[in-house]
Structures are given as structure tokens and as C-alpha cells.
Amino acid sequence: MTMSVLPEPSAIVESLDLDVSAKNQRVVVAMSGGVDSSVVAGLLKRAGCDVVGVTLQLYDHGAAVHRSGACCAGQDIHDARRVADILDFPHYVLDYEQRFRETVMENFAQSYVSGETPVPCISCNQQIKFVDMLDTARELGAAALATGHYISRRQGIAGPELYQASDLSRDQSYFLFTTTRPQLDFLRFPLGDIPKAATREMAHEMGLPVATKADSQDICFVPSGHYSNVVERLRPGAAEPGDIVHVDGRVLGRHDGILNYTIGQRRGIGIAVGDPLFVVKLDADARQVIVGPRDALLIRHFLLRDLNWIGDTSLEEALKDKVRVYVRVRSTRPPQPAWLIAAENGAVRVVLDEGEEGVAPGQACVFYEKLQSPARVLGGGWIKSTSRDSAALDMYAAGTGEKSKERVGETFGH
């Protein structure tokens, strides 16, 4: 006899951390049509919650019905509806196509044209899913909004805290660093301590048709990862030609538009000079693609904008001194030790202990409290600008005294 992998309803109720028993309380589930959010809906239904499923239509799903590997496509809406029918709870589809285009797709295109490397999935969570869907859940009288993200919410001294998922191979904390404290009060992540394999087993046990459905891989509006095609469609004429310039100043050739290049790129540059070349910088104003050897990719310091901080104290209080954190600048890279230092106009500068290759403006930088996993997420920000070297900042981060702090001020306007 095969043992059930489904947790007891009482354990599900406890994980929801609601003021009173979750039984009969309304919980809205953000349903993407995938296995994760479908299992969340099934678990909450089994626990006795009054489940309501909500799916966002983010673009013309008719053109995406047969496209695999993308989230929020037409087939996904159909799958979410089927799951709701099987589990017997109401399901609503909200048309956010225009808002998604204006706030995510247009900003994505503008960011690329400006020489940045944007992360639109984070922007979607920040500007639509955790704003509009939260408002909808409250309007429906829900006690919480639950999602299928692999991330954990735990109660701490100052309120709910955000942690990496127990299954680090599925951890989505990098994409959710913009979650604010008020949002965290209302959000729930039931899969934070559940391995992905167990989630699929539960889907099979519930008889859900999405149990073997592949996970989404592509950005929903970027088929097959061809970013430049989408940017050209949204920004006609943006692909202006320019020079490919070596870091030593030599002009090596021409390009057809900086939107065809990303920081760290090696293949497809179209220049052969003997030693391997990498894209190390994109200068949108000069329409230049700057290339150089691999060691030119190493970045030690960068400035952040639009920070979200969910530590125990305010960011201003924390930054009265330098702050020790562990940062991740790409979802596929492990966190590394760094210092946060207050900069001009309320910005924050990150000083990496060892440096990181391929750091680009537009990317997200996420702060963790420690290296040991699962680590608490302290927030993060968007990379505004980068620099390779600065002795003054290194000295200040190392705590060598007020003279180094003065040098930081002289050099960076702090």
C-alpha cells in the first residue's frame, strides 16, 4: 500500500498562520495553471478553507495556447479552470493585459534600449501580482492570498519574515525580494517547506491533470528567449547601429543595436581578435558595445536604486553604520558576502568581498542575512550603476576608520 504524502489538514491550517482557525475562512489562491499553485489550492480545500481561485490574463492568450514553457499562457488559464472544477471551488480570470503591457512589457523594452538587463518576472510580482491581486483578494473578503511560490514566511520578533525555501533547488526568493511588510502580512506560501517532488506526488494523489505538467521556463511574453525581437516590436527603430569598442579604446567593428547584446556575453559578438572577448559594458548614449577580456567583467562595487528593506529596523537606522549582508545578483548564483553603505540621495552602495562577473545595470540584487540556508531575506534593490575598483570603499567596508569614510565622501559624494 502506498502511503499518502498529503499533510494533515491541521498542519496546513497551522502553516497558514491566521488569527483564528482557517476552517471556513476564505483564502484566495493565485493560480498560474501549473502544478504548484494547483496543489496549494487542493491543500487549502482539504483543510476546510473557502477557496477562491484567481488567474490573471496578462496578454493575448489566444496566440499562446500552444506554446509550452511559458507561464500565464492561454493553456494555463484553461488548466487552472479545470483544477478548480475538479476541486469544486470558484475560479475567476481577471483581464490585466493592458496594465501588464504598460507596467511590465514597456518598461522591459525601455530598460533594454537603455543598455540594462531587466528581470521582468520580478517587476510583474512587484507591480501586478502582489498589488492588484492582493487588492482583489481583500475585495473578495479573503483572510489571505496564497501562492505556489517556493519561499517561506515565518513569524519573527518584528512580524512576519521571509526565508529561502527548504528545497534550495526550487527557491524563488530572488524573484520575491520586493515583497513589502504590509504585503507579507497578507501573503501565504504553503509550499515553502515542501520539496518539488512531493508537490508532484500530492498532485497525483489529488487526481489533478497538471501533475506531470512541465514547469514554465520562458518569460511569458518572450518566446524562445529572443528578447531583441520583442524589444524591436515594442520600440520600433530602437536597434540603432554603433561601434564595438575594446576597453583599451580601439574600435573593433560595428553592431546592429546594443539591444542584441548583454553583459557577460561571449558568443555572437562578431569580432575575432585572437583572445576571447566578452561584453563588459553597454553605453546606450554613445551606442557603443564595450568588449574586453574576461577579467574586465569583474565588478567590486555597484549602486542600487528603489530599495525594499524588510529587516527588523528601518533601513535608515541600519545604515547608520555599514551593514553586513550576503547578496545574490543573479538567480543562478549563490549569495556572496558584501557590505551595504549609505550613498547619496538615499541610495545604497554594495561592496563585494570578492567581486562578481557580469553584473549589469537593471539586474536585481537581493540581500540575505547569512550564508547558511534557508537564510532570511532582508530585501534588495535594482542595480543602477557598477564600478570595478575603489580603494576608498574597500577601506571603509573593512572598517579602517573615519579617514576612509571621508575619502568615500570625497570620491562618491557621500
Sequence and secondary structure as in RCSB ss.txt:
>XXXX:A:sequence
MTMSVLPEPSAIVESLDLDVSAKNQRVVVAMSGGVDSSVVAGLLKRAGCDVVGVTLQLYDHGAAVHRSGACCAGQ
DIHDARRVADILDFPHYVLDYEQRFRETVMENFAQSYVSGETPVPCISCNQQIKFVDMLDTARELGAAALATGHY
ISRRQGIAGPELYQASDLSRDQSYFLFTTTRPQLDFLRFPLGDIPKAATREMAHEMGLPVATKADSQDICFVPSG
HYSNVVERLRPGAAEPGDIVHVDGRVLGRHDGILNYTIGQRRGIGIAVGDPLFVVKLDADARQVIVGPRDALLIR
HFLLRDLNWIGDTSLEEALKDKVRVYVRVRSTRPPQPAWLIAAENGAVRVVLDEGEEGVAPGQACVFYEKLQSPA
RVLGGGWIKSTSRDSAALDMYAAGTGEKSKERVGETFGH
>XXXX:A:secstr
        HHHHHHHH  SS  TT EEEEE  SSHHHHHHHHHHHHTT EEEEEEEE S GGGGTT  SBSS HH
HHHHHHHHHHHHT  EEEEE HHHHIIIIIHHHHHHHHTT    HHHHHIIIIITTHHHHHHHHTT SEEE   S
EEEEEETTEEEEEE SSTTT  GGGGTT  HHHHHHEE TTTTS HHHHHHHHHHHT TTTT     B TTSGGG
 HHHHHHHHSTT    EEEEETTS EEEEES GGG  TT  TT     SS  EEEEEETTTTEEEEE GGGGEEE
EEEEEEEEE SSS HHHHTTS EEEEEESSTTS  EEEEEEE GGG EEEEEEEEEET  TT EEEEES SSSS 
EEEEEEEEEEEES  HHHHHHHTT  HHHHHHHHHHH  
